[in-house]
Amino acid sequence: MVSTRKTSFVTLIWIIIWIGLIGGIIFIYMDRTIELLTNQLKPFVMDAQKPSSHELMVITQIKLTLESLNEFFPYVLFALFFSASLLLWLCIRFHAVRVIRKLQTEVPEEPTGKPVDLKAKKTEEPSGPTKQERKRNERFRSLHLISLLQREGRLLDFLNEDLENFNNEQIGAAVRKIHADCQSAIQKYIGPKPIMEQNEGETVSIDPGFDPSTIKMTGNVSGKPPFKGTLQHRGWRCSKFEMPGLSNVKDPNIISPAEIEIQ
């Protein structure tokens, strides 16, 4: 910024000098021209053979005009050249500032003074994860809860078990253990709470302004609320979210690793 101001000031000084030189030359030339014309009119005014009244009036008018021009010409010339100098300086300064800003934007410099290649810098420093990494993280998050239920309650083991080979007592005993473990994991991590406090089977009233995402109405639904109906399911909402962090497994398809006991 300091260098730009210094350059602008130096440019203004040079413009004033050159415009002053040109103005001085024009002033000297015009001053001598006016003086020459004035001197050439004097013989007509002082001629022994006096001119006619009309000619005398014309000559006198020309003489007065030249005298007025000789008196006011320096001020008019100064004002014109000063205005021209100022306008020229402003144009040069405006154009120079635009060029400097453009160069600073396109080729910034590091503290060492070396120019930086913006395209190379963008390639070296990506703004975020790639599309493949985003898909991988989304799959990890989608399977994370199932992985926790498998780890805490062996849910996938039970769901993929062939129950035809077990009797009802064996199935009931296994289900009780799996149910307790999975219930504990669900309460620990997401704490589900019912949306409706009433018991299923009771008659409930739905007031105007209800949230359609929390209540699903079935049956003969017509008109505007309030509505009355029988509660078929209380619904669930998440009261907390305390999921553990994702594991360091590289393959997002791994829900639960195999376990091997070394003898």
C-alpha positions in Angstrom: 0.0 0.0 0.0 2.8 2.4 0.8 4.6 1.6 -2.5 1.4 2.3 -4.4 0.9 5.7 -2.7 4.5 6.6 -3.4 4.2 5.7 -7.1 0.9 7.6 -7.4 2.5 10.7 -5.9 5.5 10.5 -8.2 3.2 10.1 -11.2 1.3 13.2 -10.2 4.5 15.3 -10.0 5.6 14.2 -13.5 2.2 14.9 -15.0 2.3 18.4 -13.5 5.8 19.0 -14.8 5.0 17.9 -18.4 1.6 19.6 -18.5 3.3 22.8 -17.1 5.9 22.7 -19.8 3.3 22.3 -22.5 1.1 25.0 -21.0 4.1 27.3 -20.7 5.0 26.9 -24.4 1.4 27.5 -25.4 1.1 30.6 -23.1 4.3 32.2 -24.5 3.2 31.6 -28.1 -0.3 33.0 -27.5 1.0 35.9 -25.5 3.4 36.9 -28.4 0.6 36.4 -30.9 -1.8 38.7 -29.0 1.0 41.3 -28.6 1.8 41.1 -32.3 -1.9 41.6 -33.3 -2.2 44.5 -30.8 0.9 46.2 -32.3 -0.5 45.8 -35.8 -3.7 47.5 -34.9 -2.0 50.6 -33.5 -1.2 52.2 -37.0 -4.9 51.9 -38.0 -5.9 53.7 -34.8 -3.2 56.4 -35.0 -3.3 56.8 -38.8 -3.4 60.4 -39.9 -6.1 59.6 -42.4 -8.7 58.8 -39.8 -10.9 55.8 -40.7 -14.6 56.0 -40.9 -16.7 55.6 -37.8 -17.7 52.1 -38.6 -14.1 51.0 -39.2 -13.0 52.7 -36.1 -15.6 50.9 -34.0 -14.6 47.5 -35.4 -10.9 48.2 -34.8 -11.6 49.4 -31.3 -13.7 46.3 -30.5 -10.9 44.0 -31.8 -8.4 45.9 -29.7 -10.6 45.6 -26.5 -11.0 41.9 -27.2 -7.3 41.3 -27.5 -6.7 43.3 -24.3 -9.3 41.2 -22.5 -7.8 38.0 -23.9 -4.4 39.1 -22.9 -5.6 39.8 -19.3 -7.7 36.6 -18.7 -5.9 34.1 -21.0 -3.3 33.0 -18.4 -6.0 32.1 -15.8 -8.1 30.3 -18.3 -5.1 28.4 -19.6 -4.0 27.5 -16.0 -7.5 26.2 -15.1 -7.7 24.1 -18.3 -4.3 22.5 -17.9 -4.8 22.0 -14.2 -8.0 20.1 -14.8 -6.4 18.1 -17.6 -3.5 17.2 -15.3 -5.9 16.1 -12.5 -8.1 14.0 -14.8 -5.1 12.3 -16.4 -3.6 11.5 -13.0 -6.8 10.0 -11.8 -7.2 7.8 -14.9 -3.6 6.5 -14.6 -4.0 5.9 -10.9 -7.3 4.0 -11.2 -5.9 1.8 -14.0 -2.6 1.2 -12.1 -4.5 0.2 -8.9 -6.7 -2.3 -10.8 -3.6 -3.9 -12.5 -1.7 -4.2 -9.2 -4.7 -5.7 -7.4 -5.2 -8.2 -10.2 -1.6 -9.2 -10.1 -1.7 -9.6 -6.3 -4.8 -11.8 -6.6 -3.5 -14.1 -9.4 0.1 -14.5 -8.2 0.3 -14.1 -4.4 3.7 -14.4 -2.7 4.8 -16.5 0.2 6.9 -14.9 3.0 10.0 -16.0 1.1 9.0 -13.8 -1.9 8.4 -16.8 -4.2 5.2 -16.8 -6.4 2.7 -19.4 -5.5 1.0 -21.6 -8.0 -2.7 -21.4 -7.0 -3.7 -24.5 -9.0 -0.9 -26.6 -7.5 -1.9 -25.3 -4.0 -5.5 -26.3 -4.5 -4.4 -29.8 -5.6 -2.1 -30.2 -2.6 -4.7 -28.9 -0.1 -8.2 -30.5 -0.8 -11.1 -28.6 0.7 -12.7 -31.8 2.2 -13.1 -35.6 2.0 -13.4 -37.1 -1.4 -16.7 -38.6 -2.8 -15.4 -42.1 -2.1 -14.5 -41.2 1.5 -17.9 -39.7 2.1 -19.7 -42.9 0.9 -17.4 -45.0 3.1 -18.2 -42.9 6.2 -22.0 -43.0 5.4 -21.9 -46.8 5.2 -20.0 -46.9 8.5 -22.6 -44.7 10.2 -25.5 -46.7 8.7 -24.2 -50.0 10.1 -22.9 -48.6 13.3 -26.1 -49.3 15.4 -26.4 -52.9 14.1 -22.7 -53.4 15.0 -23.4 -52.2 18.5 -26.4 -54.5 18.9 -24.4 -57.4 17.7 -21.6 -56.6 20.1 -23.8 -56.0 23.1 -26.6 -58.6 22.5 -25.6 -60.9 19.7 -28.6 -59.8 17.7 -27.3 -60.8 14.3 -26.3 -64.3 15.6 -29.9 -64.8 16.8 -31.6 -63.5 13.6 -29.4 -65.6 11.4 -29.8 -68.8 13.5 -31.9 -71.7 12.1 -34.6 -72.1 14.8 -36.0 -75.2 13.3 -33.5 -77.3 15.3 -34.5 -75.8 18.7 -37.6 -76.3 20.8 -39.7 -73.4 22.3 -38.1 -73.6 25.7 -34.6 -73.2 24.2 -35.7 -70.4 21.9 -37.4 -68.6 24.8 -34.3 -68.8 27.0 -32.1 -67.4 24.3 -34.6 -64.6 23.4 -34.8 -63.5 27.1 -31.0 -63.0 27.2 -30.8 -61.3 23.8 -33.8 -59.1 24.6 -32.2 -57.9 27.9 -28.8 -57.2 26.3 -30.2 -55.4 23.3 -32.6 -53.4 25.4 -29.7 -52.3 27.7 -27.7 -51.2 24.6 -30.6 -49.2 23.1 -31.3 -47.4 26.4 -27.6 -46.7 26.9 -27.0 -45.1 23.5 -30.2 -43.6 22.2 -32.7 -43.7 25.2 -36.0 -44.1 23.2 -39.1 -42.5 24.7 -42.7 -43.0 23.6 -44.2 -40.1 21.6 -47.7 -40.6 23.1 -48.0 -41.1 26.8 -51.4 -42.8 26.7 -51.7 -46.6 26.6 -52.3 -48.4 23.3 -56.0 -49.0 22.8 -57.1 -45.8 24.5 -59.1 -43.0 22.8 -57.0 -39.9 22.1 -57.7 -36.5 20.7 -55.5 -34.8 18.1 -55.6 -31.0 18.3 -55.0 -28.5 15.5 -51.3 -27.6 14.8 -50.0 -31.1 15.5 -46.7 -32.2 13.9 -47.4 -34.7 11.0 -44.0 -36.2 11.4 -44.8 -37.4 14.9 -48.3 -38.7 14.4 -49.5 -41.0 11.5 -53.3 -41.2 11.2 -55.0 -44.1 9.4 -58.6 -45.1 8.8 -61.3 -42.6 7.9 -59.4 -39.3 7.9 -61.4 -36.4 6.6 -62.0 -32.8 7.5 -59.9 -30.7 9.8 -58.6 -31.3 13.3 -59.4 -31.9 16.1 -59.6 -35.7 15.4 -60.4 -38.5 17.8 -59.2 -42.0 17.4 -57.8 -45.2 19.0 -54.1 -45.2 19.7 -52.6 -48.2 17.9 -48.9 -47.5 18.5 -47.3 -44.9 20.8 -44.4 -44.2 18.5 -40.8 -43.6 19.6 -38.5 -40.7 19.7 -34.7 -40.4 20.6 -34.2 -38.7 23.9 -30.4 -38.8 23.7 -27.6 -39.7 21.3 -24.4 -41.0 22.9 -23.1 -43.4 20.3 -19.5 -44.4 20.6 -17.0 -43.3 17.9 -16.5 -45.3 14.8 -14.0 -48.1 14.9 -10.8 -48.1 12.9 -12.0 -50.9 10.7 -10.9 -50.2 7.1 -13.7 -52.1 5.4 -17.1 -50.4 6.0 -18.9 -53.7 5.3 -17.5 -55.3 8.5 -20.3 -55.3 11.1 -18.5 -57.5 13.6 -15.1 -59.1 13.3 -14.6 -62.8 13.7 -13.3 -64.0 17.1 -10.6 -66.6 17.5 -9.4 -68.0 20.8 -5.7 -69.0 20.5 -4.9 -72.2 22.2 
